[in-house]
């Protein structure tokens, strides 16, 4: 008898995904994709701002005191 045959009935079969499970996984995937795109955009905008400030001598981006 092979070991696989002996262990076949030991574990239950995984349950099929419900409609709510599929929707949840799709929503999580969409949110993670949007987060990644937003982080990439933020990084590119930050790099452009730093390059512009370096070209201007760094005086254009100083914050005002209240």
N, C-alpha and C positions, 0 to 999 in steps of 0.2 A: 504494500500500500504506500503510495507516494504521500509525502507530508502535506501537499496541497489538498489532497482529498480529505485528510483528517481535519484540516482547519477550515474547510469550506463552510460548515454550518456554525462555526464559532462566532462570526461577526454578522451583524445584520446588513442587509443591502442598504445603500444610501437612499434616502427618500428623494423623490423627484422634486425639482424646484417648483414652487407655487408661483402664481402670477405676481404676487407681492414681492417675492424674493428676486424674481427677474427684474422687476421695476426698480427695486432698491439697488441692485448691482449696476444697472444702467445709469441710475441717477448718480451713484458714487463715481462711476467712470467719467461722466460728463463734468462733474464738479472738479475732479482731479485734473482733467484736461484744461478746464478754464483756469484753474489755479496755476498750472504750469505756464500757460500762455501769458497770464497776468504777471508772473514773476519774470518771464523773459522780457516782456515789454518794459517793466520797471527797470530791469538791469540795463537795457539799451538806452532808455531815457536818462538814467543816472550817468551812464558813460558819456552820452552826448552833452549833458549839463556840465560835467566835470571838464570835458574837453573845451567847451565854450568858455568856462571860467578860467581855464589855464591860458587860453588865447587872449582873454581880456585882462589878464593880470590878476585875477582873483578878486577884484573890487566890486564886480557887478552882483555877486550873490550874497553879500553880507546882510545879516539880519538886523532889523531895527530894535533898539531898546524901547521898552514901554515906559 
